[in-house]
């Protein structure tokens, strides 16, 4: 991962969890923007303010029925490479190698990457790793 992505990762260690501002999805967007030059964080920031409104927002935006389906319309399934999205249930994290950092209400949790259900990366990145 590049320096900007590591800075974002460090920022989220202590940043309060706020739906629509600094939740797990926006954490993943923020890292992907730093890596690929995309604008997904700003595209989705402030569009929902609770878990319920997040579900409604993603359902309307992607015409899907689940968060996992919605995420897979934004990003596509990938083999695990450093910096890609790690998805565990409905929790988004970042694949770091043997471990992945997952965002939650108290900061970040580092888990074995083998605990992730799938890995994703942007469909149309502006730049490559």
Secondary structure by P-SEA (a helix, b strand, c coil): ccaaaaaaaaaacccccccccccaaaaaaaaaaaccccccccccccccccaaaaaaaaaaacccccaaaaaaaaccccccccccbbbcccbbbbbcccbbbbbcccccccccccccccccccccccccc
